[in-house]
Structure formats: C-alpha cells, structure tokens
Amino acid sequence: MNKNLISVVIPAHNEESVIAKAINSLLGSTYKNYEIIVVNDGSTDRTKRIVENLIIKYPKKIKLISYEQGHSPAFARNRGAEAAKGDILFFLDADDWVRDDTLESIIKAFENHKGIDFIVGIREPIIPKNWRRIFLYYWATMRKFGINNEQIAIKTPYCPYIMKTNKFFKLGKFNENLYYDEDNDFRIRLIKMVIPKLLTNKIHFYTDMGHDKKDFLKRCKNTAKHSTKNISNLFKIIIFLFISTMTFPMFFLIVFSYMFLKSHDLLISFSTPFLYVIRRILDIYYFLKINNVFDYF
C-alpha cells in the first residue's frame, strides 16, 4: 500500500447524469496524491463511455473496472477496494462531489490524530429551492452532524466513508448479500469492534440525490426489485401500507411533524407522508410486475 495515497472508490450503475461531476470535483483537488477507481456495475446508459473519455484526459488518475451484469453497491465497493493501491479508502457515491480541499483535509485529519482508522465527515444534501425538493422526502432530513469542530468517538450512528485500507479488510468488507443498507451493516460491525474514530466538521462532501421524479421512481424500482425478493419483506410492506392508510390522519400528523422538525420546510413536510405511501404502493406494484403476476389477468 502506498502511504498517504487516497483511493477514491465510486460505484456506478446508470449514473450518466452525475458521474462526470463527481470525478471532476476530485480532479480539482488541492491534494494530488490520489487515485479514482470507478466500478461500472452493469450500467446500460453512457456511464462507461463518460468515464472512458475522462480516462483519455487523465490516464494516471482514473481507473475503470467494468462489469456487464449489475450486482449491488456492496459488490462494486468491494471490487474497487480490492483494486486500491492507497492506504486510505474514501467511498464516494456517484451522485456526490467534494470540495477542492476535501482530500487535503482527510490527510491532515489522519496526521493530526494518530491511531485513528476511521473518519466521519459531513455529507450535505444540496436541496433545490423549487418544488422538485419534495422528491427528497426522507433524504431531506440529512443535515450536518452535531459535531463541534472535532471529537473522538467509540460509537457513532454515522457510516464511516473514509478509513484505513487494512482496517476495511479486517472488518470483512461490505456484505454483498445486501443490496441496500450494506453501509449500515458495516457500521454495526464497526461499532462492535470498538475502534476509535474521528468525527469532524472539517471534511465536507455534497450530494444532490433524489432531486426529481425520475430519480424517485428509479430508487423505488431498485428498492422493490431487491427488497421484495423476500416474501416476508413484502408482507411487512403490505402491513405498513394498510396501517398507514387506515390511520392516515394520525400517520400524516406524525410524519409531517417529524419532517418539519428536521427540514423546517412546509412543502417537504406536507408531501412526505404521501410519498411514503406512494413508495409502498410502488413496492407492491413492482413486485407483482417482476413476478409476472399481471400476466394471469
């Protein structure tokens, strides 16, 4: 492993609209000792071509690992980590981007806090000012962590995206049997190991995920496709939908109040209860469609 080399791993599945922005933000970094590893996990759009064009311009900075068949974010992250040459891993989603000082801040954090293997920075959503912000629904609750400057923590509710490479493999990598929540599963294992980690507000990266109807439907479809493979999950979805619709006034009031406390946005708070219900209906619809139930009618 190359000391102080930051290996930025970006999993990508049909990310043609955002992948260039993520990569270009890294290319503008003030810290230059880094590599970008993009794992194209079965994209059917122009994601692969966009990355290949950027490689022509920056062949020493960008590496592309490509698979014809899609797997999962956990699979893509693990393959990227296995190809990393740096002693520091930074997992960045394709719809995220960094400031020009983000990578430099990561190095300084590790240098200033010896013995730290994991760093949790601030991931901030860029919320649109127009009506499209309603599609952020529960993602709109993402806000800056309650971190005053920097602090060391044994346990933390936040997923570490920045870590020493050897510790990542010691923890057993991401669970490839999980399509979603693989980062939460990793976080739980991390907490059980009781490893000190640094929580800091000096490392920033940003996200614009979930900004329109197309992205909302894409996330609903992907979630339903994988979560409803387990019939017990489908029953949970049906029960949730039944309870939320039968008690909708109370459900609306609870969700509205919670969202308003988090987002301080009336439009988002008002729309979120409806989007929760719509999402569960879509989960059931896509389950029936995937399993060809409509063919019997």
Phi, psi and omega in degrees: 000136179276124183295134179062017171270122180268119176263109180268116183256124181239107173284140184217125173225107182054060183242035185299333184279345187230342189297322181295322180296318180297313182293316182296328178295324178289321181295340179268011183292145175286332176273129190254352183269078182211163172225148180247121179245111178260126178253104179279106187260075174075030180295141177249003178256209185267013182306308183300316182295320179298316180294319179299321178294323177289328178295325178301322180279326185229064185295334182274348184255330189244135175234137180245127172247124188233138177235137180289323181260138179282148180236272181194162175302322179297316178301312182295318179296318180295319180294324177293318180295322180294333180270355184290141177256348183274161177270002176233129176255135175231108180272116182239128177287157183294336179261020174250161172212165186242166171277167181291342181256006184298310182294321178296322179293327178296313180298315180298322180296316178293323180290323183278345182230081182297140178091354178276132181251344182227143178230135175246116179259203182248121176253113186250130174280140174264104187269126179299152179271347180269187185296341182297345181295345180296334182285356174286339188021248187288344176294338181292345179282351179293125180218171177304140178295154178281062184251124177266098181068263179216147177207151177265135181226144173274316178242143180210143179279003186254147181281130177280122177260353183236125186201162174289137186301317182295326179290327178300315180288330178294327179283350177095015177064186177280147181283110184284355175278351180254128177275322175237161179067018177293330178288325177292321177298319178296319180298318180298317178295325178296316180298319181297333179280350177052057179257126177300140179221159183258125171258124186219145174261015181262357179241118185241141161214162193233160178218146174237030182295148172073038187265357181208174183298321181299316180292321178299313181293324178297316181292322177298317182294315180295319179296314181296321182302324185257322183288330183273005172296331178268118185298330179294325177295322178297317179298321178297319179295317180296317179297315178300315181296319180296312182295316183293326179281323180290333180241038190301319179303316179290317178301315179300314183297318181294310182293317179302313182297316180298314182294324180291323177296326182276317189256339185053037183229114184295319182296313178297316182297321181288321186279334186301315179303320179292321180292327175300312181294316179300320180297318180292324176296319179293325176303313181291318180301311181293327176298313179296322181291316181298323182267014173058030180294328182293341180292342182274356182248000000 
